[in-house]
């Protein structure tokens, strides 16, 4: 995409449009002030966020435009969540066995 390959840009725009469609549905239902985008896709930085903000802006009608920002933890959030879930399950199993 950054190199300007037309096929890559077309695929990227299709992905951005699909994400924007989903975000606008969530925006309509939940009216958040901020949309936080995480995971590997967010690692693309402004290559993602610039066209995504534009696509969301084009799609909203009566909704208030939220801030669209990358998650602070980036791609690490899923790993941390899985670790915390495992820790919680281990703690739960230990208390159930002793009870």
N, CA, C and O atoms as a MOPAC input file, in Angstrom:
PM7 MOZYME 1SCF
protein

 N      0.83900 1    -1.19100 1     0.00000 1
 C      0.00000 1     0.00000 1     0.00000 1
 C      0.88300 1     1.25300 1     0.00000 1
 O      0.67200 1     2.17000 1    -0.79400 1
 N      1.86500 1     1.27900 1     0.89300 1
 C      2.73500 1     2.45200 1     0.98700 1
 C      3.53500 1     2.66500 1    -0.29000 1
 O      3.88100 1     3.79700 1    -0.62800 1
 N      3.83100 1     1.57600 1    -1.00200 1
 C      4.58400 1     1.68800 1    -2.25100 1
 C      3.70300 1     2.10200 1    -3.42000 1
 O      4.20500 1     2.38400 1    -4.50900 1
 N      2.37300 1     2.14100 1    -3.19800 1
 C      1.46400 1     2.59000 1    -4.24200 1
 C      0.97800 1     1.51400 1    -5.18100 1
 O      0.40100 1     1.82600 1    -6.22300 1
 N      1.19200 1     0.25100 1    -4.84400 1
 C      0.71700 1    -0.84000 1    -5.70000 1
 C     -0.80200 1    -0.74900 1    -5.82400 1
 O     -1.49300 1    -0.76000 1    -4.80500 1
 N     -1.34300 1    -0.66000 1    -7.04100 1
 C     -2.79000 1    -0.46300 1    -7.21300 1
 C     -3.62700 1    -1.61500 1    -6.65400 1
 O     -4.70300 1    -1.38000 1    -6.10400 1
 N     -3.15600 1    -2.83900 1    -6.78400 1
 C     -3.92400 1    -3.97100 1    -6.25200 1
 C     -3.91700 1    -3.96900 1    -4.73100 1
 O     -4.94000 1    -4.22300 1    -4.09500 1
 N     -2.77300 1    -3.68500 1    -4.16100 1
 C     -2.68300 1    -3.60800 1    -2.70200 1
 C     -3.57000 1    -2.48700 1    -2.17300 1
 O     -4.24700 1    -2.65100 1    -1.15800 1
 N     -3.56600 1    -1.36000 1    -2.85300 1
 C     -4.40400 1    -0.23400 1    -2.42500 1
 C     -5.88400 1    -0.57200 1    -2.51700 1
 O     -6.66900 1    -0.17200 1    -1.65700 1
 N     -6.26900 1    -1.30900 1    -3.56000 1
 C     -7.67700 1    -1.70400 1    -3.71400 1
 C     -8.10500 1    -2.65700 1    -2.60000 1
 O     -9.18700 1    -2.50900 1    -2.03300 1
 N     -7.25900 1    -3.62500 1    -2.29200 1
 C     -7.56500 1    -4.56800 1    -1.21000 1
 C     -7.62800 1    -3.82900 1     0.12200 1
 O     -8.52800 1    -4.06300 1     0.92900 1
 N     -6.66300 1    -2.93300 1     0.34600 1
 C     -6.62400 1    -2.16300 1     1.60100 1
 C     -7.87900 1    -1.31000 1     1.74400 1
 O     -8.47600 1    -1.25700 1     2.81900 1
 N     -8.28000 1    -0.64400 1     0.66400 1
 C     -9.47600 1     0.20300 1     0.72700 1
 C    -10.72100 1    -0.63100 1     1.00400 1
 O    -11.61000 1    -0.19000 1     1.73300 1
 N    -10.79500 1    -1.82200 1     0.43400 1
 C    -11.92900 1    -2.70700 1     0.70300 1
 C    -11.97000 1    -3.09300 1     2.18600 1
 O    -13.04300 1    -3.14300 1     2.78800 1
 N    -10.80800 1    -3.36400 1     2.76400 1
 C    -10.74300 1    -3.69700 1     4.19400 1
 C    -11.13500 1    -2.49500 1     5.05000 1
 O    -11.87500 1    -2.63600 1     6.02400 1
 N    -10.64300 1    -1.32300 1     4.68900 1
 C    -10.98100 1    -0.10000 1     5.43200 1
 C    -12.47700 1     0.16900 1     5.34700 1
 O    -13.09900 1     0.52500 1     6.34800 1
 N    -13.05800 1     0.00300 1     4.17100 1
 C    -14.49800 1     0.23000 1     4.00100 1
 C    -15.32100 1    -0.74800 1     4.83300 1
 O    -16.31900 1    -0.36100 1     5.44100 1
 N    -14.90800 1    -2.00800 1     4.86100 1
 C    -15.63100 1    -3.00000 1     5.65200 1
 C    -15.53400 1    -2.67000 1     7.13800 1
 O    -16.52300 1    -2.77600 1     7.86300 1
 N    -14.35300 1    -2.27200 1     7.59500 1
 C    -14.18500 1    -1.89400 1     8.99800 1
 C    -15.01700 1    -0.65600 1     9.32300 1
 O    -15.64300 1    -0.59100 1    10.38100 1
 N    -15.02800 1     0.31500 1     8.43000 1
 C    -15.81600 1     1.53100 1     8.63900 1
 C    -17.30500 1     1.20700 1     8.72700 1
 O    -18.00900 1     1.76900 1     9.56600 1
 N    -17.79000 1     0.30800 1     7.87100 1
 C    -19.20000 1    -0.09000 1     7.92700 1
 C    -19.53900 1    -0.67300 1     9.29800 1
 O    -20.55700 1    -0.32000 1     9.89500 1
 N    -18.68800 1    -1.55800 1     9.79000 1
 C    -18.92700 1    -2.15800 1    11.10700 1
 C    -18.85200 1    -1.14300 1    12.23000 1
 O    -19.66000 1    -1.17700 1    13.15800 1
 N    -17.89000 1    -0.24600 1    12.15100 1
 C    -17.75400 1     0.77000 1    13.19800 1
 C    -18.95900 1     1.70400 1    13.23900 1
 O    -19.40900 1     2.09000 1    14.31800 1
 N    -19.47900 1     2.06400 1    12.08000 1
 C    -20.64300 1     2.95000 1    12.04600 1
 C    -21.86900 1     2.25600 1    12.64200 1
 O    -22.68500 1     2.90900 1    13.29300 1
 N    -22.01000 1     0.95300 1    12.43100 1
 C    -23.10900 1     0.21800 1    13.07000 1
 C    -22.95500 1     0.28100 1    14.58800 1
 O    -23.90900 1     0.58700 1    15.30300 1
 N    -21.75400 1    -0.01000 1    15.07400 1
 C    -21.50400 1     0.07700 1    16.51000 1
 C    -21.69800 1     1.48500 1    17.04600 1
 O    -22.24100 1     1.67500 1    18.13400 1
 N    -21.25700 1     2.45800 1    16.28800 1
 C    -21.41900 1     3.86100 1    16.65700 1
 C    -22.89100 1     4.22700 1    16.77800 1
 O    -23.29000 1     4.92800 1    17.70800 1
 N    -23.68900 1     3.75500 1    15.84400 1
 C    -25.12500 1     4.03500 1    15.85700 1
 C    -25.79600 1     3.40300 1    17.07000 1
 O    -26.66200 1     4.01600 1    17.69500 1
 N    -25.40200 1     2.19000 1    17.39800 1
 C    -26.03600 1     1.47800 1    18.50700 1
 C    -25.56700 1     1.94500 1    19.87700 1
 O    -26.36100 1     1.99000 1    20.81600 1
 N    -24.29000 1     2.29200 1    20.00700 1
 C    -23.70600 1     2.53400 1    21.33000 1
 C    -23.33000 1     3.98600 1    21.61100 1
 O    -23.16800 1     4.35900 1    22.77300 1
 N    -23.19000 1     4.80600 1    20.58400 1
 C    -22.83900 1     6.22500 1    20.71100 1
 C    -21.60000 1     6.46600 1    21.57600 1
 O    -21.65500 1     7.25100 1    22.52300 1
 N    -20.47900 1     5.79900 1    21.26200 1
 C    -19.26200 1     6.03100 1    22.05400 1
 C    -18.61100 1     7.36900 1    21.68800 1
 O    -18.80500 1     7.88800 1    20.58900 1
 N    -17.85200 1     7.90200 1    22.61200 1
 C    -17.10800 1     9.14000 1    22.35100 1
 C    -15.80200 1     8.84000 1    21.63200 1
 O    -15.26900 1     9.67700 1    20.90300 1
 N    -15.28600 1     7.61000 1    21.85400 1
 C    -14.00800 1     7.21100 1    21.28100 1
 C    -14.09900 1     5.78100 1    20.77800 1
 O    -14.65300 1     4.91700 1    21.45800 1
 N    -13.56400 1     5.52700 1    19.60800 1
 C    -13.42700 1     4.17300 1    19.08300 1
 C    -11.94900 1     3.81900 1    19.16300 1
 O    -11.10800 1     4.50600 1    18.58300 1
 N    -11.63400 1     2.74800 1    19.88100 1
 C    -10.25200 1     2.32500 1    20.06900 1
 C    -10.01600 1     1.08900 1    19.21200 1
 O    -10.68300 1     0.06900 1    19.38700 1
 N     -9.08100 1     1.18100 1    18.30000 1
 C     -8.77600 1     0.09400 1    17.37500 1
 C     -7.46800 1    -0.55200 1    17.80400 1
 O     -6.44100 1     0.11500 1    17.92500 1
 N     -7.52100 1    -1.87200 1    18.03400 1
 C     -6.32100 1    -2.58500 1    18.45900 1
 C     -6.02600 1    -3.74800 1    17.55200 1
 O     -6.61800 1    -3.88600 1    16.48100 1
 N     -5.11900 1    -4.57400 1    17.98100 1
 C     -4.74800 1    -5.75700 1    17.21500 1
 C     -3.73000 1    -5.44600 1    16.14400 1
 O     -3.25800 1    -4.31700 1    16.01500 1
 N     -3.40300 1    -6.46200 1    15.38300 1
 C     -2.36800 1    -6.33300 1    14.36800 1
 C     -2.66700 1    -5.29300 1    13.30500 1
 O     -1.75500 1    -4.63600 1    12.80300 1
 N     -3.93000 1    -5.14100 1    12.96100 1
 C     -4.29300 1    -4.17200 1    11.93100 1
 C     -3.93600 1    -2.74600 1    12.36000 1
 O     -3.52300 1    -1.93000 1    11.53600 1
 N     -4.09400 1    -2.45600 1    13.63000 1
 C     -3.80500 1    -1.11500 1    14.14400 1
 C     -2.31400 1    -0.79400 1    14.07400 1
 O     -1.92900 1     0.37400 1    14.12300 1
 N     -1.48200 1    -1.81200 1    13.96200 1
 C     -0.04100 1    -1.59400 1    13.85300 1
 C      0.31400 1    -0.85600 1    12.55400 1
 O      1.42900 1    -0.35300 1    12.41800 1
 N     -0.61800 1    -0.78900 1    11.60700 1
 C     -0.36800 1    -0.08000 1    10.34800 1
 C     -0.31400 1     1.42900 1    10.53900 1
 O      0.09900 1     2.15000 1     9.63100 1
 N     -0.72400 1     1.91600 1    11.70200 1
 C     -0.63400 1     3.34600 1    11.99800 1
 C     -1.52600 1     4.18800 1    11.10300 1
 O     -2.67100 1     3.82900 1    10.82900 1
 N     -0.98800 1     5.30600 1    10.65500 1
 C     -1.79000 1     6.23700 1     9.86000 1
 C     -2.15600 1     5.68700 1     8.48400 1
 O     -3.05100 1     6.21900 1     7.82800 1
 N     -1.47600 1     4.63200 1     8.03900 1
 C     -1.88200 1     3.96900 1     6.80000 1
 C     -3.29500 1     3.42800 1     6.94800 1
 O     -4.04100 1     3.34400 1     5.97200 1
 N     -3.66100 1     3.06300 1     8.17200 1
 C     -5.03000 1     2.62600 1     8.46500 1
 C     -5.89500 1     3.78700 1     8.92500 1
 O     -6.99900 1     3.97800 1     8.41600 1
 N     -5.40700 1     4.56200 1     9.88000 1
 C     -6.27500 1     5.52300 1    10.56600 1
 C     -6.70200 1     6.70600 1     9.70600 1
 O     -7.81900 1     7.19800 1     9.86700 1
 N     -5.86700 1     7.17000 1     8.81500 1
 C     -6.26300 1     8.29900 1     7.96200 1
 C     -7.43700 1     7.92600 1     7.05500 1
 O     -8.44400 1     8.63500 1     7.06000 1
 N     -7.35000 1     6.83200 1     6.26900 1
 C     -8.50700 1     6.49200 1     5.43700 1
 C     -9.69800 1     5.99400 1     6.25600 1
 O    -10.84300 1     6.16800 1     5.84000 1
 N     -9.44600 1     5.38200 1     7.40900 1
 C    -10.55100 1     4.89900 1     8.24000 1
 C    -11.35600 1     6.07300 1     8.79500 1
 O    -12.58700 1     6.04500 1     8.77600 1
 N    -10.67600 1     7.09000 1     9.28300 1
 C    -11.39400 1     8.27000 1     9.78300 1
 C    -12.22100 1     8.91000 1     8.66600 1
 O    -13.36400 1     9.31500 1     8.88300 1
 N    -11.64100 1     8.99700 1     7.48400 1
 C    -12.37100 1     9.57900 1     6.33700 1
 C    -13.58000 1     8.72400 1     5.97800 1
 O    -14.65600 1     9.25600 1     5.70600 1
 N    -13.41100 1     7.40000 1     5.97500 1
 C    -14.51800 1     6.50400 1     5.61400 1
 C    -15.64400 1     6.57400 1     6.63800 1
 O    -16.81700 1     6.55300 1     6.26500 1
 N    -15.30900 1     6.65700 1     7.91600 1
 C    -16.34400 1     6.77900 1     8.95200 1
 C    -17.05700 1     8.12000 1     8.81400 1
 O    -18.28200 1     8.18800 1     8.91500 1
 N    -16.29900 1     9.17800 1     8.58500 1
 C    -16.89600 1    10.51200 1     8.41300 1
 C    -17.87900 1    10.53900 1     7.24900 1
 O    -18.93600 1    11.16200 1     7.34800 1
 N    -17.54200 1     9.86500 1     6.13900 1
 C    -18.43500 1     9.81500 1     4.97500 1
 C    -19.73500 1     9.07800 1     5.26600 1
 O    -20.76800 1     9.37800 1     4.66700 1
 N    -19.68800 1     8.10700 1     6.18900 1
 C    -20.84100 1     7.23300 1     6.41900 1
 C    -21.80500 1     7.73000 1     7.48800 1
 O    -22.97000 1     7.33200 1     7.48800 1
 N    -21.35900 1     8.57500 1     8.38200 1
 C    -22.26200 1     8.98200 1     9.45600 1
 C    -23.25000 1    10.03100 1     8.95400 1
 O    -22.94300 1    10.82800 1     8.06700 1
 N    -24.42200 1    10.00600 1     9.53500 1
 C    -25.45600 1    10.98000 1     9.17800 1
 C    -25.82500 1    11.79300 1    10.41700 1
 O    -25.42200 1    12.94900 1    10.54100 1
 N    -26.57000 1    11.21200 1    11.31100 1
 C    -27.00500 1    11.92900 1    12.50400 1
 C    -26.08800 1    11.67600 1    13.70600 1
 O    -26.19400 1    12.36400 1    14.72100 1
 N    -25.19600 1    10.70000 1    13.59700 1
 C    -24.33300 1    10.33700 1    14.70800 1
 C    -23.25700 1    11.40200 1    14.93900 1
 O    -22.88500 1    12.15200 1    14.03700 1
 N    -22.78600 1    11.43600 1    16.15200 1
 C    -21.67700 1    12.32800 1    16.49100 1
 C    -20.38200 1    11.61600 1    16.11800 1
 O    -20.21500 1    10.43600 1    16.42600 1
 N    -19.47200 1    12.31600 1    15.46300 1
 C    -18.20600 1    11.72600 1    15.04100 1
 C    -17.33000 1    11.47300 1    16.26400 1
 O    -16.99600 1    12.41000 1    16.98900 1
 N    -16.95200 1    10.21000 1    16.50200 1
 C    -16.09100 1     9.90700 1    17.64500 1
 C    -14.61200 1    10.10200 1    17.28200 1
 O    -14.24900 1    10.21600 1    16.11100 1
 N    -13.78600 1    10.13500 1    18.31100 1
 C    -12.34600 1    10.06100 1    18.06700 1
 C    -12.04300 1     8.61100 1    17.70500 1
 O    -12.62200 1     7.69500 1    18.28700 1
 N    -11.15400 1     8.39800 1    16.76200 1
 C    -10.73300 1     7.04700 1    16.38400 1
 C     -9.23600 1     6.97700 1    16.64300 1
 O     -8.44600 1     7.66100 1    15.99100 1
 N     -8.85400 1     6.13600 1    17.60900 1
 C     -7.46700 1     6.09800 1    18.06600 1
 C     -6.96500 1     4.65500 1    18.15400 1
 O     -7.75900 1     3.72600 1    18.29900 1
 N     -5.64200 1     4.47300 1    18.06400 1
 C     -5.08700 1     3.12900 1    18.25100 1
 C     -5.06200 1     2.76400 1    19.73500 1
 O     -4.91800 1     3.62900 1    20.59800 1
 N     -5.20300 1     1.47700 1    20.01100 1
 C     -5.10800 1     0.99200 1    21.38800 1
 C     -3.68700 1     1.18400 1    21.90200 1
 O     -2.72100 1     0.97200 1    21.16900 1
 N     -3.56400 1     1.57900 1    23.14100 1
 C     -2.24900 1     1.80900 1    23.73000 1
 C     -1.43400 1     0.52500 1    23.76100 1
 O     -0.22800 1     0.55000 1    23.51600 1
 N     -2.07900 1    -0.59400 1    24.05800 1
 C     -1.36400 1    -1.86200 1    24.15000 1
 C     -1.11000 1    -2.49400 1    22.79100 1
 O     -0.36500 1    -3.46900 1    22.69000 1
 N     -1.71600 1    -1.95700 1    21.75600 1
 C     -1.48800 1    -2.47400 1    20.41000 1
 C     -1.82400 1    -3.94500 1    20.29000 1
 O     -2.90600 1    -4.38400 1    20.67800 1
 N     -0.88700 1    -4.69800 1    19.74800 1
 C     -1.08200 1    -6.12000 1    19.48800 1
 C     -0.92900 1    -6.96500 1    20.76100 1
 O     -1.22300 1    -8.16000 1    20.74300 1
 N     -0.47500 1    -6.36200 1    21.85500 1
 C     -0.20600 1    -7.08900 1    23.09600 1
 C     -1.47600 1    -7.37100 1    23.89700 1
 O     -1.47500 1    -8.26300 1    24.74500 1
 N     -2.52800 1    -6.65000 1    23.65400 1
 C     -3.74700 1    -6.76100 1    24.45900 1
 C     -4.31800 1    -8.17700 1    24.46200 1
 O     -4.72200 1    -8.67500 1    25.51200 1
 N     -4.35500 1    -8.82300 1    23.31400 1
 C     -4.89000 1   -10.18300 1    23.23600 1
 C     -4.09300 1   -11.15900 1    24.08400 1
 O     -4.66700 1   -12.00400 1    24.77100 1
 N     -2.77500 1   -11.04700 1    24.03900 1
 C     -1.91600 1   -11.92600 1    24.84300 1
 C     -2.12300 1   -11.67300 1    26.33200 1
 O     -2.21300 1   -12.61700 1    27.11700 1
 N     -2.19800 1   -10.41000 1    26.72000 1
 C     -2.42900 1   -10.09000 1    28.13200 1
 C     -3.79500 1   -10.60000 1    28.59100 1
 O     -3.92400 1   -11.13700 1    29.69100 1
 N     -4.80500 1   -10.43200 1    27.75100 1
 C     -6.14000 1   -10.92200 1    28.09200 1
 C     -6.16500 1   -12.43200 1    28.24800 1
 O     -6.79100 1   -12.95200 1    29.17100 1
 N     -5.48800 1   -13.13900 1    27.35300 1
 C     -5.42900 1   -14.60500 1    27.44500 1
 C     -4.71600 1   -15.02900 1    28.71800 1
 O     -5.14300 1   -15.97100 1    29.38600 1
 N     -3.63900 1   -14.34600 1    29.05600 1
 C     -2.91000 1   -14.65700 1    30.29100 1
 C     -3.75800 1   -14.40700 1    31.52500 1
 O     -3.75400 1   -15.21000 1    32.45800 1
 N     -4.48500 1   -13.30000 1    31.53400 1
 C     -5.35400 1   -12.99100 1    32.67800 1
 C     -6.50100 1   -13.98900 1    32.78900 1
 O     -6.88800 1   -14.36900 1    33.89400 1
 N     -7.04200 1   -14.41200 1    31.66000 1
 C     -8.10000 1   -15.41900 1    31.67400 1
 C     -7.56600 1   -16.73600 1    32.23400 1
 O     -8.21800 1   -17.37100 1    33.06300 1
 N     -6.38700 1   -17.14200 1    31.78300 1
 C     -5.77800 1   -18.37500 1    32.29800 1
 C     -5.53800 1   -18.26400 1    33.79600 1
 O     -5.81200 1   -19.20300 1    34.54400 1
 N     -5.02700 1   -17.12000 1    34.23500 1
 C     -4.78100 1   -16.89400 1    35.67200 1
 C     -6.08300 1   -16.99800 1    36.45400 1
 O     -6.12800 1   -17.61700 1    37.51800 1
 N     -7.14300 1   -16.39100 1    35.92300 1
 C     -8.44700 1   -16.42300 1    36.58200 1
 C     -8.98800 1   -17.85000 1    36.64300 1
 O     -9.52800 1   -18.26400 1    37.66900 1
 N     -8.84600 1   -18.60000 1    35.55600 1
 C     -9.32700 1   -19.97900 1    35.54200 1
 C     -8.54200 1   -20.85000 1    36.52300 1
 O     -9.12700 1   -21.70700 1    37.18600 1
 N     -7.24600 1   -20.64700 1    36.62500 1
 C     -6.43700 1   -21.39200 1    37.58800 1
 C     -6.85100 1   -21.05400 1    39.01700 1
 O     -6.94600 1   -21.93600 1    39.87100 1
 N     -7.09600 1   -19.77300 1    39.26800 1
 C     -7.52700 1   -19.34700 1    40.60900 1
 C     -8.88200 1   -19.92600 1    40.94600 1
 O     -9.10900 1   -20.35500 1    42.07800 1
 N     -9.79600 1   -19.94500 1    39.97500 1
 C    -11.14500 1   -20.46800 1    40.18600 1
 C    -11.08600 1   -21.95000 1    40.45000 1
 O    -11.75600 1   -22.43700 1    41.36100 1
 N    -10.29600 1   -22.69300 1    39.67300 1
 C    -10.17300 1   -24.13800 1    39.86800 1
 C     -9.60300 1   -24.46600 1    41.22800 1
 O    -10.04800 1   -25.41900 1    41.86700 1
 N     -8.61600 1   -23.69100 1    41.69300 1
 C     -8.00200 1   -23.94900 1    42.98600 1
 C     -8.99200 1   -23.72400 1    44.12300 1
 O     -8.99700 1   -24.49400 1    45.08300 1
 N     -9.82600 1   -22.69700 1    44.04300 1
 C    -10.78600 1   -22.43100 1    45.12400 1
 C    -11.92300 1   -23.43600 1    45.09500 1
 O    -12.47200 1   -23.76800 1    46.14500 1
 N    -12.29600 1   -23.93800 1    43.89900 1
 C    -13.36600 1   -24.92400 1    43.81800 1
 C    -12.92000 1   -26.26400 1    44.37700 1
 O    -13.71500 1   -26.97100 1    44.99600 1
 N    -11.65000 1   -26.62600 1    44.16600 1
 C    -11.13200 1   -27.89700 1    44.64500 1
 C    -11.03900 1   -27.89200 1    46.16100 1
 O    -11.33600 1   -28.89800 1    46.80600 1
 N    -10.62400 1   -26.75300 1    46.74100 1
 C    -10.47000 1   -26.68100 1    48.18700 1
 C    -11.80700 1   -26.52200 1    48.91000 1
 O    -11.88900 1   -26.76200 1    50.11400 1
 N    -12.82800 1   -26.13100 1    48.20600 1
 C    -14.12800 1   -25.89000 1    48.84000 1
 C    -14.88900 1   -27.12900 1    49.10800 1
 O    -15.99800 1   -27.06900 1    49.63800 1

